[in-house]
Amino acid sequence: MEGAIFDIDGTLLDSMSMWDHAGEWYLEHSGRKAEPGLGRILLPMSMEQAANYMREQYGLDQTEAEIVKGVEETVSRYYREEVLPKPGVKEFLTRLETHGFQMAAATSSSRTEVEAALSRCGLKPFFKQIFTCTETGAGKDRPDIYYAALSCLGTEKIRTWVFEDALYAAATAKTAGFPVAGVYDEASERDQEELKRISDYYLTDFNDFPAFFRIASGGGK
């Protein structure tokens, strides 16, 4: 192992539940009480569709654009002030750094938000660079972001592990030839067995560095 590329939301940061509650928090701020399961209702919608749903369902006076902006501000505030790393993350990164491994981050989220969260949590200095899907021009259904990070690290692909909690992203990295460390996240519960199957190593949490390091050093499951 020479390098590591880390997803951020759901992998390093315990942030995925925020997306279940962002609409609810916005409605509370607007003096409305959200219906049970609102997050599941909004999940498959675009931001604009979700804003239209909330405007019609809850009789909001704001325009669709104003609601989108308000939800985005709610999310941004959460990243800046509240989100925390998953247990053991900082210690795990510290031990990788101690062993001389190069690290980069690869995220589908906004640079401004994730950099604010990583800085506040003391994680940003571990990464040589942070890459976003927006800036690389493709989502994680394509390997562009992993190759951009690999180029930055200057490491061999076969010796550069990709850490992902999302099955589709892990599958993309695996198909591209990277060793993959699947990371458990409650928000992806239904995909865990398949994530475990395709991963070269599967972490239920970040507290067992020695076990991962043995596998990574040996180059196989």
trRosetta pair geometry for C-beta under 8 A, 3 or more apart (Angstrom, degrees):
i j d omega theta_ij theta_ji phi_ij phi_ji
1 4 7.5 20 -177 -58 114 90
1 101 6.4 -18 133 -106 100 128
1 159 5.6 165 -126 -171 26 79
1 160 7.8 117 -153 -88 67 27
1 161 6.3 -13 -133 -19 112 111
1 213 7.9 -112 31 -141 148 61
1 216 4.0 10 -46 160 141 110
1 217 6.2 -69 7 -77 103 48
2 101 6.4 155 168 -130 27 78
2 102 6.6 5 147 25 77 98
2 153 7.7 131 121 149 98 120
2 155 4.0 174 105 -145 120 121
2 156 6.2 89 27 32 141 81
2 159 4.1 52 9 129 99 122
2 160 6.2 -45 68 -71 88 73
3 101 5.8 160 -102 -174 32 87
3 102 4.3 -27 -108 69 98 91
3 103 6.7 173 -161 -79 73 39
3 104 7.5 14 179 6 116 91
3 150 7.5 136 93 -124 149 62
3 153 4.4 76 -135 169 155 149
3 155 3.6 -169 -8 14 129 163
3 159 6.7 83 23 115 78 81
3 160 4.0 -9 73 -116 103 92
3 161 7.4 -173 98 25 54 63
4 96 6.1 -44 10 -161 143 152
4 101 5.9 45 -4 149 100 131
4 102 7.6 172 26 89 62 51
4 103 5.0 -12 66 -111 92 84
4 104 7.8 -180 94 32 52 58
4 160 6.8 -169 -75 -163 25 65
4 161 4.9 -13 -113 64 78 92
4 162 7.8 160 -161 -85 59 25
4 163 6.4 25 -176 -15 105 110
5 103 7.6 166 -84 -157 32 58
5 104 5.3 -14 -114 71 76 91
5 105 7.3 145 -165 -111 61 17
5 106 5.3 23 173 -7 107 120
5 146 5.9 128 107 -133 167 77
5 149 4.6 97 -117 120 124 151
5 150 7.2 -52 -54 -60 136 70
5 153 7.6 -111 -68 -29 91 143
5 160 6.4 48 -14 161 100 105
5 161 7.2 -165 28 96 69 46
5 162 4.8 -19 68 -109 104 71
5 163 7.0 -174 88 21 51 73
5 173 7.9 -169 77 -125 126 137
5 178 7.6 -48 36 -158 125 152
6 11 5.9 -178 -175 121 85 134
6 12 5.6 63 159 -47 130 119
6 103 6.7 12 -5 -170 110 106
6 104 7.5 -179 25 93 72 42
6 105 5.1 -36 71 -111 88 71
6 106 7.1 159 77 24 35 74
6 127 7.6 -106 41 -94 113 117
6 163 4.7 -7 -116 56 68 119
7 10 6.9 -24 124 68 123 88
7 11 4.0 111 80 0 93 147
7 12 7.2 -173 96 -4 55 88
7 105 7.6 91 -134 -163 9 75
7 106 6.1 -46 -89 76 54 80
7 107 6.5 114 -156 -95 58 62
7 162 7.8 59 -28 176 89 84
7 163 6.1 -131 21 100 80 72
7 164 4.7 84 -13 -111 136 64
7 165 6.4 -129 84 12 141 79
7 166 7.1 -175 -147 14 168 97
7 169 6.5 81 -82 126 140 154
7 183 7.7 -152 55 32 113 133
8 11 6.3 -27 -50 53 0 101
8 12 5.2 -46 -140 42 50 113
8 13 5.6 18 166 9 77 110
8 15 7.8 4 134 28 84 138
8 105 5.6 50 -62 -173 101 121
8 106 7.8 -166 -18 73 86 35
8 107 4.3 -10 16 -92 120 120
8 109 6.5 -89 73 29 127 123
8 114 5.1 34 145 -144 169 131
8 117 7.8 115 175 80 125 129
8 118 7.3 -75 -134 -63 125 113
9 13 5.8 -37 -107 65 44 107
9 15 4.7 -83 -135 73 83 119
9 16 6.0 115 164 -70 94 74
9 107 6.7 95 -2 -143 90 104
9 108 7.3 -72 31 49 124 90
9 109 5.7 108 -28 -33 127 132
9 114 7.6 -96 -45 -99 88 113
9 165 8.0 -106 108 41 57 127
10 13 7.4 1 -9 73 27 68
10 14 8.0 67 -107 -124 32 32
10 15 6.7 -88 -44 57 54 77
10 16 4.3 51 -82 -49 98 122
10 165 3.9 -128 132 60 107 149
10 166 6.7 82 86 -44 149 83
10 183 7.4 140 133 95 76 115
10 185 4.2 1 -169 -108 93 170
10 187 6.0 -91 -115 48 118 125
10 188 6.8 75 -171 -15 139 117
11 86 7.7 -106 143 -1 26 137
11 163 5.4 127 -169 130 133 99
11 164 6.2 -69 -82 -128 135 25
11 165 4.8 -155 -71 -20 75 101
11 183 4.8 102 -129 59 77 154
11 185 7.2 -73 -69 -53 44 128
12 85 6.0 -50 165 -135 74 89
12 86 6.6 -149 -177 15 25 99
12 89 5.3 105 -152 -149 71 142
12 105 7.5 -47 -3 -123 151 117
12 118 7.8 23 120 -101 142 96
12 123 6.6 127 172 -177 134 161
12 163 7.9 85 -51 108 84 132
13 83 5.3 24 -173 159 121 123
13 84 7.2 150 -150 89 74 28
13 85 6.0 -70 -101 -106 54 47
13 86 7.0 170 -144 -24 7 80
13 114 7.7 -145 -8 -134 148 85
13 117 5.9 18 -105 146 149 141
13 118 7.9 -96 -59 -73 120 71
13 121 7.5 -172 -101 -10 96 165
14 17 7.4 0 157 14 79 106
14 83 6.9 178 67 -165 65 81
14 84 5.6 -7 40 75 111 78
14 85 6.9 79 -6 152 88 16
14 86 4.9 126 -57 -80 93 69
15 18 5.1 -30 -175 8 69 124
15 19 7.9 68 141 -19 77 88
15 78 7.7 124 -143 132 98 117
15 79 7.4 30 -130 -96 137 79
15 83 4.8 9 -93 -138 101 133
15 117 7.4 -4 -76 -151 141 164
16 19 6.1 -45 -171 22 51 109
16 20 7.7 50 138 -14 67 99
16 165 7.7 -113 -47 104 141 149
16 185 5.8 87 6 166 149 132
16 186 7.5 -179 73 65 126 76
16 187 3.7 -106 129 -7 140 157
16 188 7.6 -80 -161 -25 171 84
17 20 5.3 -48 -163 30 54 117
17 21 6.4 27 148 -5 77 111
17 186 7.4 12 -63 76 104 118
17 187 6.4 -150 -64 -69 59 113
18 21 6.0 -77 -150 49 33 97
18 22 6.1 54 155 -56 73 92
18 75 6.7 107 149 -129 122 78
18 78 5.2 135 -141 146 135 157
18 83 6.8 -41 -50 -87 143 109
19 22 5.9 -19 -131 -7 34 117
19 39 7.0 109 120 -154 60 111
19 43 7.4 82 138 -111 108 83
19 187 7.9 68 50 -139 111 149
20 24 7.9 3 131 4 61 123
20 39 3.2 39 -161 -162 65 161
20 40 7.5 15 -136 -46 94 60
20 43 7.6 -7 -102 -75 66 107
20 187 7.5 -152 -35 -115 118 110
21 24 4.8 -63 -157 47 61 118
21 25 5.6 63 145 -27 88 101
21 39 6.2 -28 -55 -74 39 128
22 25 5.9 -55 -147 35 28 109
22 26 6.4 28 154 -19 63 106
22 39 7.9 102 28 -110 69 94
22 71 5.5 74 151 -164 111 95
22 74 5.5 136 -157 102 81 123
22 75 5.4 2 -124 -72 131 92
22 78 7.6 -97 -99 -10 89 149
23 26 5.7 -55 -149 35 32 112
23 27 6.4 31 154 -18 66 105
23 34 6.7 115 116 -115 88 137
23 38 5.4 -134 94 139 123 121
23 39 6.7 174 37 -88 110 58
23 42 5.1 144 -25 -23 154 167
23 50 6.2 -114 -89 175 129 120
23 54 6.1 -154 -159 -77 109 134
23 71 6.5 -7 -89 -118 58 123
24 27 5.9 -57 -150 36 29 109
24 28 6.5 31 152 -20 64 105
24 34 4.1 -83 -121 0 79 162
24 38 5.4 144 -69 63 91 136
24 39 6.8 -43 -22 -52 114 90
25 28 5.6 -52 -149 34 33 113
25 29 6.5 34 152 -19 64 105
25 74 5.2 150 100 -169 119 135
25 78 7.9 122 57 -62 174 121
26 29 5.7 -55 -153 36 32 113
26 30 6.4 21 150 -10 65 110
26 54 7.4 13 95 -169 123 165
26 67 7.3 91 158 -162 144 78
26 70 5.4 108 -145 126 117 107
26 71 4.9 -44 -65 -91 152 72
26 74 5.1 -107 -72 -31 87 157
27 30 5.5 -64 -148 45 34 107
27 32 4.1 -75 -178 78 94 104
27 33 7.1 128 131 -113 119 2
27 34 4.8 126 62 -64 148 90
27 38 7.7 -90 2 -164 146 172
27 54 6.6 -135 -77 -154 105 121
27 58 6.1 -120 -131 -128 116 171
28 31 7.7 64 -176 -59 29 14
28 32 7.1 -98 -73 66 28 56
28 33 7.3 49 -94 -102 72 47
28 34 7.2 -54 -46 -16 83 99
29 70 7.5 -167 86 178 135 118
29 74 7.1 -150 -4 -92 148 118
30 58 7.7 91 98 130 132 137
30 60 6.2 -9 168 -119 155 108
30 62 7.6 -93 -120 -5 137 125
30 70 7.7 52 -58 161 114 157
32 58 4.7 45 -158 -169 160 131
32 60 7.3 -74 -27 -76 148 91
34 38 4.4 -68 179 -20 119 152
35 38 5.4 122 63 -67 74 94
35 41 7.7 33 78 -3 116 150
35 57 7.7 -79 -7 161 127 133
37 40 4.8 -38 -175 35 89 115
37 41 6.2 95 127 -25 85 95
38 41 5.5 -58 -153 35 38 114
38 42 6.1 23 157 -11 72 110
39 42 6.1 -64 -144 43 28 102
39 43 6.2 51 155 -52 64 96
40 43 5.6 -29 -145 -2 31 122
41 45 7.9 8 136 -9 62 122
41 53 7.3 -174 137 160 113 154
42 45 5.3 -73 -162 37 54 118
42 50 4.4 59 -151 -124 106 115
42 53 6.8 -166 -99 67 85 146
42 54 7.9 15 -93 -49 126 102
45 49 3.8 -135 -167 94 106 117
45 50 4.4 143 100 -57 129 79
45 53 6.6 -78 -111 -11 173 137
46 49 4.6 95 49 8 77 102
46 50 6.9 -142 91 -5 39 87
47 50 5.8 -57 -147 38 29 112
47 51 6.3 31 153 -22 64 107
47 68 5.0 79 149 -131 113 104
47 71 6.8 -172 -152 77 100 138
47 72 7.7 28 -150 -58 143 98
48 51 5.7 -52 -147 34 31 113
48 52 6.5 31 154 -18 63 105
48 64 6.1 43 -153 168 76 124
48 68 6.3 -13 -86 -77 56 132
49 52 5.7 -54 -149 36 32 111
49 53 6.4 36 151 -22 65 104
50 53 5.6 -51 -149 33 32 114
50 54 6.4 27 155 -15 65 105
50 71 7.4 49 107 -66 125 173
51 54 6.0 -57 -148 39 30 107
51 55 6.2 32 154 -22 65 108
51 64 4.6 107 117 -157 124 71
51 65 7.7 96 152 -51 162 16
51 67 3.8 144 -148 91 102 122
51 68 4.8 -54 -63 -55 149 77
51 71 7.0 -128 -83 -3 94 133
52 55 5.7 -53 -144 35 30 113
52 56 6.3 18 161 -8 65 109
52 64 5.4 0 -71 -111 75 118
53 56 6.3 -67 -150 43 24 100
53 57 5.6 11 163 -11 66 120
54 57 5.9 -58 -126 46 26 104
54 58 5.5 -18 -176 21 65 118
54 60 6.1 26 131 -7 86 138
54 67 6.0 168 75 -165 123 145
55 58 7.2 -69 -122 53 10 81
55 59 7.9 38 175 -126 45 5
55 60 4.6 -88 -122 54 58 106
55 62 6.8 -117 -106 75 104 74
55 63 7.8 0 -110 -167 147 19
55 64 6.2 -79 -22 -83 151 67
55 67 5.9 -117 -59 -38 101 154
56 59 7.8 19 -172 -68 21 41
60 67 6.4 85 113 -85 156 122
62 66 3.9 -127 -174 94 107 126
62 67 5.1 137 105 -56 124 79
62 70 6.9 0 172 -13 171 140
63 66 4.6 97 51 6 76 103
63 67 7.1 -139 94 -6 41 85
64 67 5.8 -56 -151 34 31 110
64 68 6.5 33 152 -19 65 104
65 68 5.7 -51 -149 34 33 113
65 69 6.4 32 153 -17 65 106
66 69 5.7 -54 -148 39 32 112
66 70 6.2 34 152 -22 65 107
67 70 5.5 -54 -147 36 32 113
67 71 6.4 31 156 -18 66 103
68 71 6.0 -56 -149 36 29 107
68 72 6.3 29 153 -18 64 109
69 72 5.6 -57 -148 38 31 113
69 73 6.4 32 153 -20 65 105
70 73 5.7 -53 -148 35 32 111
70 74 6.5 36 151 -22 64 103
71 74 5.4 -50 -151 32 35 116
71 75 6.5 35 151 -18 66 103
72 75 5.7 -52 -148 37 33 111
72 76 6.2 35 152 -21 65 107
73 76 5.5 -51 -142 37 32 114
73 77 6.3 36 156 -22 64 104
74 77 5.9 -54 -150 33 27 111
74 78 6.6 31 150 -22 61 105
75 78 5.6 -55 -155 31 33 115
75 79 6.7 30 152 -15 66 103
75 113 6.9 -20 132 -122 95 148
76 79 5.9 -55 -153 36 33 109
76 80 6.2 26 154 -15 67 110
76 110 7.9 -33 -95 68 90 146
76 112 7.3 -9 -131 112 109 112
76 113 5.6 -114 -117 -98 66 102
76 116 7.8 58 -168 43 75 156
77 80 5.7 -59 -143 41 31 109
77 81 5.7 -15 172 17 68 119
77 82 7.6 43 131 0 70 108
78 81 6.8 -79 -130 53 17 83
78 82 5.0 -55 -154 48 59 118
78 83 5.8 70 148 -40 82 95
79 82 7.8 -17 -35 48 10 75
79 83 5.5 -10 -117 10 44 130
79 113 4.0 81 58 -170 174 89
79 114 6.9 -80 -155 -74 136 33
79 116 5.4 89 128 78 103 113
79 117 4.4 -83 -170 -53 83 110
80 113 7.6 -90 -45 -137 75 64
80 116 4.6 -40 -98 152 71 139
80 117 7.2 -92 -74 -67 27 65
80 120 7.0 122 -168 -36 42 147
81 120 7.8 -139 -95 -142 23 169
83 117 5.0 -15 72 -134 124 126
83 121 7.7 -63 104 -51 81 129
84 121 6.7 138 -144 -108 46 122
85 89 4.0 -123 170 50 122 139
85 90 6.0 112 82 -37 165 88
85 121 5.1 132 -33 -179 101 143
85 123 6.3 134 -80 -54 131 137
86 89 5.0 102 62 -43 75 116
86 205 6.9 -155 154 -147 116 79
86 206 6.1 115 103 2 109 119
87 205 6.0 -10 77 -168 101 125
87 206 6.7 179 99 47 56 94
87 207 6.5 -10 125 -55 101 108
88 91 5.5 -66 -158 48 57 111
88 92 5.6 62 146 -31 85 107
88 205 5.7 95 30 151 140 97
88 206 3.5 177 103 87 109 88
88 207 4.0 -121 -89 -70 151 65
89 92 5.6 -60 -148 35 29 113
89 93 6.3 22 159 -14 66 107
89 123 7.0 -18 130 -103 119 131
89 206 5.0 95 -78 48 48 168
90 93 5.9 -56 -147 39 31 108
90 94 6.2 36 152 -24 64 108
90 121 7.6 -144 -71 154 114 95
90 122 6.5 28 -119 93 131 109
90 123 6.5 -115 -97 -87 83 88
91 94 5.5 -52 -146 34 31 116
91 95 6.5 29 156 -18 64 104
91 206 7.3 144 64 129 88 108
91 207 7.8 40 72 -117 132 55
91 209 7.2 -118 125 -37 94 133
92 95 6.1 -58 -153 35 28 107
92 96 6.7 28 150 -16 63 104
92 206 4.2 -83 -35 179 145 114
92 207 7.9 -88 -60 -73 106 24
92 209 5.5 -179 -118 -84 72 106
93 96 5.6 -52 -149 36 35 112
93 97 6.2 37 152 -20 66 106
93 103 6.9 28 -146 -88 95 176
93 123 6.6 100 29 -141 170 88
93 126 4.5 -22 171 -131 130 160
94 97 5.7 -56 -150 37 30 113
94 98 6.3 36 151 -25 64 105
94 126 7.8 -92 -69 -99 48 121
95 98 5.4 -46 -145 31 35 117
95 99 6.6 29 156 -12 63 104
95 209 5.0 43 72 -164 161 159
95 213 7.6 -86 137 -65 125 135
96 99 6.0 -64 -154 41 31 105
96 101 4.5 -64 176 53 89 128
96 103 6.4 80 120 -60 135 127
96 126 7.8 67 73 -165 113 119
97 100 7.6 59 179 -64 33 17
97 101 6.8 -91 -83 53 29 77
97 103 7.3 -61 -76 -2 82 128
97 126 6.0 -109 -62 -134 127 89
99 213 7.5 168 -54 -133 164 125
102 128 5.9 1 -169 -28 93 137
102 153 4.3 140 119 -153 132 97
102 154 7.1 64 24 50 178 81
102 155 5.7 -170 52 -41 126 123
103 126 5.4 -18 76 148 143 90
103 127 5.3 -87 112 -106 94 59
103 128 6.4 153 74 -4 49 86
103 153 7.6 67 -50 -107 5 120
104 127 5.6 89 -129 -160 33 95
104 128 5.4 -50 -80 52 82 94
104 129 5.3 -6 -130 61 105 73
104 130 7.2 175 -172 -89 74 31
104 131 6.5 34 161 -5 118 105
104 149 4.0 180 96 -155 144 104
104 152 5.6 99 -87 82 147 128
104 153 5.6 -114 -18 -57 118 105
105 114 7.5 -168 135 148 142 136
105 118 7.4 -106 -35 -89 171 155
105 127 4.8 -30 -14 -124 99 154
105 129 7.7 -141 36 105 72 44
105 130 4.5 -12 65 -118 109 77
105 131 6.9 -179 91 28 56 67
105 149 7.8 -158 61 -116 18 132
106 130 7.9 -179 -74 -162 29 55
106 131 4.9 -10 -109 69 71 105
106 132 7.9 168 -158 -87 49 24
106 133 8.0 77 176 -55 82 74
106 140 7.7 115 139 -96 115 111
106 145 4.6 122 -157 145 119 116
106 146 6.3 -7 -94 -81 171 57
106 148 7.9 132 -109 67 110 101
106 149 5.3 -78 -64 -44 113 144
106 162 7.8 -29 37 -141 138 99
107 111 7.9 145 70 -87 123 53
107 114 5.2 90 83 -58 176 170
107 130 6.9 -7 11 -175 113 99
107 131 7.3 155 23 85 65 55
107 132 5.6 -30 74 -109 83 68
107 133 7.2 -105 107 -11 43 85
108 132 7.4 102 -131 -160 14 72
108 133 4.7 11 -118 0 61 134
108 139 6.5 32 -119 -142 112 81
108 140 6.1 -78 -67 -15 112 113
109 113 5.8 -89 155 74 116 121
109 114 5.1 120 89 -46 121 115
109 132 7.2 -96 75 -130 44 104
110 113 4.3 76 73 11 103 106
110 114 6.7 167 81 -5 53 86
110 132 7.2 20 -144 -133 20 146
110 134 7.6 19 -109 2 53 144
111 114 6.4 -67 -142 44 27 97
111 115 5.7 22 166 -17 67 115
111 130 6.6 133 -134 111 89 122
111 132 5.0 -92 -60 -39 90 143
111 134 7.7 -107 -23 53 96 121
111 135 7.2 48 -50 -29 128 129
112 115 6.3 -63 -144 39 19 107
112 116 6.4 21 158 -20 59 110
113 116 5.9 -59 -153 33 28 111
113 117 6.5 20 155 -14 64 108
114 117 5.6 -54 -147 39 37 110
114 118 6.0 33 157 -17 70 108
114 130 6.7 178 104 -172 121 144
114 132 7.9 167 31 -89 136 105
115 118 5.8 -54 -138 41 30 108
115 119 6.0 33 160 -21 64 109
115 124 6.5 59 -152 -108 67 130
115 130 6.4 -168 -80 46 91 164
116 119 6.0 -58 -147 36 25 110
116 120 6.4 21 158 -16 62 110
117 120 6.0 -59 -147 38 28 108
117 121 6.1 11 161 -5 65 115
118 121 6.0 -66 -142 48 27 102
118 123 4.4 -93 -156 75 80 99
118 124 4.1 110 126 -66 108 81
118 127 7.5 -26 180 13 152 131
118 130 7.5 -172 21 -84 162 142
119 122 7.8 37 178 -67 28 26
119 123 7.9 -87 -54 50 19 66
119 124 4.7 3 -79 -12 61 141
122 125 7.5 -32 -178 19 58 105
123 126 5.8 -45 -175 16 61 118
123 127 7.6 39 145 -13 79 105
124 127 6.4 -73 -165 34 44 103
124 130 7.7 -48 -138 -44 85 128
127 130 5.8 64 124 -63 146 77
128 152 5.9 164 108 143 123 111
128 153 6.3 145 42 -95 150 67
129 149 7.2 -165 78 -123 102 71
129 152 4.9 -88 34 -177 135 157
131 135 6.7 -134 -163 72 64 118
131 136 5.9 38 178 -43 110 123
131 145 5.2 156 125 -161 127 90
131 148 5.2 139 -131 99 150 123
131 149 5.2 -117 4 -67 143 92
131 152 7.6 -167 -53 -3 119 146
132 135 4.6 83 63 12 92 103
132 136 6.9 -178 86 -1 45 88
132 145 7.7 -90 126 -124 12 125
133 136 6.0 -65 -139 48 31 100
133 137 7.9 -119 171 42 56 15
133 138 6.4 -97 -160 90 85 39
133 139 5.1 36 -165 -110 142 44
133 140 6.4 -83 -91 -38 128 74
133 145 5.7 -56 -92 -64 64 139
134 137 7.8 31 170 -69 26 33
136 144 4.8 158 152 125 119 111
136 145 4.6 167 44 -88 164 73
136 148 5.1 -124 -112 -17 125 155
137 144 6.6 -77 68 139 81 162
138 141 7.6 -115 168 60 95 71
138 142 4.2 -54 162 63 138 129
138 144 4.2 98 46 25 131 139
138 145 6.9 -144 76 -31 89 86
139 142 6.6 95 68 22 57 86
140 145 6.4 -51 -93 33 75 132
140 164 7.9 153 -177 -128 147 137
140 166 7.1 93 95 82 148 135
140 168 6.8 114 105 110 101 92
140 169 3.9 -6 147 -111 140 95
140 172 5.6 -180 163 37 72 155
141 168 6.2 -29 -93 159 78 118
141 169 8.0 -75 -64 -87 42 57
141 172 6.0 -165 -146 -82 23 135
142 145 8.0 108 92 1 76 81
142 172 6.7 -83 -43 -153 1 132
143 146 4.8 -55 -170 43 81 115
143 147 5.7 79 131 -23 93 100
143 172 5.5 -178 -73 160 75 98
143 173 6.5 128 -118 -96 99 46
143 175 7.5 -139 -54 79 124 90
143 176 3.8 103 -101 -77 158 150
143 178 7.9 166 -143 -9 124 118
144 147 5.9 -64 -151 39 30 107
144 148 6.3 32 154 -22 67 106
145 148 5.6 -49 -147 33 33 115
145 149 6.5 33 154 -16 64 104
146 149 5.8 -54 -150 38 33 110
146 150 6.2 37 150 -24 65 107
146 162 5.9 -25 -124 -96 125 135
146 172 7.5 170 -9 120 135 102
146 173 5.4 148 -86 -110 159 91
146 176 6.2 136 78 82 142 159
146 178 6.1 -100 177 -35 142 151
147 150 5.3 -49 -142 35 34 116
147 151 6.4 40 156 -22 64 102
147 176 7.5 -121 -54 -176 95 144
148 151 5.9 -53 -153 32 29 112
148 152 6.7 29 150 -18 61 106
149 152 5.6 -56 -153 35 35 113
149 153 6.3 28 154 -16 68 108
150 153 5.8 -59 -146 39 31 107
150 155 6.7 -103 -153 60 72 79
150 157 5.9 9 -143 -93 147 78
150 160 5.7 141 -115 88 93 167
150 178 8.0 -134 -74 -92 128 117
151 154 7.4 28 178 -68 31 51
153 160 6.4 129 86 -119 152 134
155 159 5.8 -117 167 88 107 100
155 160 4.6 129 99 -71 124 113
156 159 4.4 60 70 24 99 106
156 160 6.6 -177 85 -18 45 95
157 160 5.7 -67 -139 35 29 110
157 176 7.8 -115 -165 133 133 92
157 177 5.6 40 140 109 133 108
157 178 5.9 -99 -177 -89 87 70
158 177 7.0 -55 -78 157 72 98
158 178 7.9 -155 -97 -124 30 39
158 179 6.9 70 -166 -25 47 100
158 219 7.7 26 156 -143 101 110
159 179 7.9 19 -114 11 14 124
160 178 6.2 -61 90 -137 84 100
160 179 7.5 157 78 37 37 90
161 178 7.0 123 -138 169 26 98
161 179 4.9 -49 -104 90 74 100
161 180 7.1 144 -160 -106 75 16
161 181 5.3 40 173 -14 122 108
161 200 7.7 -121 -126 63 101 128
161 201 7.9 -18 -143 36 135 117
161 216 6.2 -57 -47 -121 142 115
162 170 7.3 167 109 -124 112 59
162 173 3.9 -110 70 -167 161 156
162 178 4.6 57 -9 129 116 143
162 179 7.3 161 19 84 73 48
162 180 5.3 -28 67 -110 93 69
162 181 7.1 -175 86 27 42 73
163 180 7.9 146 -89 -164 27 58
163 181 4.6 -21 -102 72 74 109
163 183 5.7 49 -179 -34 91 124
163 203 7.8 -7 -141 21 106 134
164 169 4.5 -154 -156 102 143 109
164 170 4.1 -167 80 -70 128 81
164 173 6.4 167 -13 10 140 139
164 180 6.7 -40 29 -158 106 103
164 181 7.6 136 22 77 59 60
164 182 6.7 -37 75 -115 73 52
164 183 6.6 -175 92 19 22 97
165 170 7.9 -153 66 -43 7 116
165 182 7.4 93 -115 -170 35 64
165 183 4.5 -62 -79 78 79 95
165 184 7.1 -1 -131 117 96 8
165 185 4.0 37 -166 -5 141 126
165 187 7.8 62 140 61 133 98
165 188 5.6 162 153 14 92 145
165 195 7.7 2 -169 -148 40 157
166 169 4.2 66 79 15 107 111
166 170 6.6 178 86 -11 53 87
166 188 6.2 -158 -104 -93 49 147
166 191 7.7 27 -158 88 43 158
167 170 5.8 -60 -146 39 29 110
167 171 6.1 29 157 -21 66 108
167 188 6.7 169 -22 -171 89 128
167 191 4.0 -115 -36 177 133 138
167 194 5.7 37 -135 95 134 112
167 195 4.9 -110 -96 -74 83 92
167 198 7.7 100 -153 34 81 135
168 171 5.7 -54 -148 35 30 113
168 172 6.6 36 151 -24 62 102
169 172 5.6 -48 -151 29 34 114
169 173 6.7 30 153 -13 65 104
170 173 5.9 -57 -151 39 33 108
170 174 6.1 33 152 -21 66 110
170 180 5.1 102 -162 -171 89 140
170 182 5.5 31 -127 -96 157 86
170 195 5.8 83 48 -138 160 88
170 198 6.2 128 127 94 112 121
170 199 6.4 -41 -176 -81 137 89
171 174 5.5 -54 -142 38 31 114
171 175 6.2 32 158 -20 65 106
171 198 6.0 -11 -94 149 74 168
172 175 6.0 -57 -148 36 26 109
172 176 6.4 22 154 -16 62 111
173 176 5.7 -61 -150 39 30 111
173 178 4.4 -55 174 56 92 126
173 180 5.3 128 97 -91 116 109
174 177 7.9 81 174 -42 29 13
174 178 6.8 -85 -83 63 30 74
174 180 4.8 -48 -73 -19 91 141
174 198 5.4 -86 -50 164 174 110
174 199 7.7 -111 -79 -95 129 40
179 200 4.6 -47 -162 25 88 160
179 201 7.9 35 164 6 106 94
179 216 7.6 139 120 -124 151 75
179 219 7.7 -121 -80 -147 149 58
180 198 6.8 -3 74 125 146 87
180 199 5.0 -111 106 -129 99 66
180 200 5.5 128 53 8 59 91
180 201 7.9 -171 101 37 49 63
181 199 6.3 61 -145 -165 21 116
181 200 6.9 -55 -72 63 53 86
181 201 4.8 -18 -115 73 81 96
181 202 7.3 167 -165 -91 58 25
181 203 6.0 29 172 -11 105 109
181 212 6.9 33 -125 -143 135 120
182 195 4.2 143 -152 158 141 98
182 196 6.0 -137 78 -84 153 40
182 198 7.3 106 -57 72 130 78
182 199 3.4 -99 -9 -70 108 148
182 201 7.4 -168 28 94 70 45
182 202 4.5 -14 66 -114 105 78
182 203 7.0 -177 90 25 53 67
183 202 7.9 -178 -75 -159 25 56
183 203 5.1 -11 -111 65 67 105
183 206 8.0 4 -134 -62 114 88
184 188 7.9 -158 -161 68 44 101
184 192 6.3 30 -121 -125 85 118
184 202 7.4 69 -45 173 88 92
184 203 6.6 -127 5 100 84 59
184 204 4.8 15 5 -135 144 47
184 205 7.0 -46 52 -56 115 53
185 188 5.0 60 72 21 94 101
186 189 5.8 2 -167 -57 47 101
188 191 4.8 -51 173 46 94 112
188 192 6.6 126 116 -61 85 74
188 195 7.1 62 135 -34 129 149
189 192 6.0 -32 -161 -20 36 116
191 194 5.5 -65 -169 51 68 107
191 195 5.4 72 134 -30 90 107
192 195 5.4 -56 -140 39 32 113
192 196 6.0 36 159 -23 67 105
193 196 5.7 -52 -149 35 29 114
193 197 6.4 33 150 -25 62 105
194 197 5.4 -50 -148 31 35 116
194 198 6.6 18 161 -8 67 105
195 198 6.5 -65 -147 42 28 96
195 199 6.0 30 158 -30 65 116
195 202 7.0 117 121 -120 87 113
196 199 6.0 -59 -142 29 25 114
196 202 4.5 14 -125 -94 75 160
199 202 4.7 115 80 -70 144 81
200 215 7.2 156 141 155 90 122
200 220 7.1 -115 -161 -154 105 31
200 221 5.8 -133 -162 -71 59 77
201 212 5.7 111 156 -129 153 79
201 215 4.8 130 -86 105 128 154
201 216 7.1 -55 -15 -57 153 78
201 221 7.0 177 -73 -117 62 64
203 206 6.3 39 171 -81 140 52
203 208 7.5 -173 -135 53 89 96
203 212 6.5 0 -83 -79 111 127
205 208 7.4 94 76 3 79 87
206 209 7.5 27 173 -65 68 79
208 211 4.4 4 146 22 114 118
208 212 6.6 125 105 -15 78 90
209 212 5.9 -65 -151 42 37 107
209 213 5.8 34 158 -23 74 112
210 213 5.6 -59 -141 38 29 111
210 214 6.4 35 159 -25 65 102
211 214 6.0 -50 -153 27 29 111
211 215 6.9 22 153 -11 61 106
212 215 5.9 -63 -157 39 35 108
212 216 5.9 29 153 -17 72 111
213 216 5.6 -53 -137 41 32 110
213 217 5.9 32 161 -20 66 109
214 217 6.0 -59 -146 38 23 109
214 218 6.3 13 157 -12 61 114
215 218 5.9 -67 -147 42 28 105
215 220 7.1 -112 -164 80 77 38
215 221 6.8 -5 -148 -139 118 26
216 219 7.6 36 178 -68 30 40
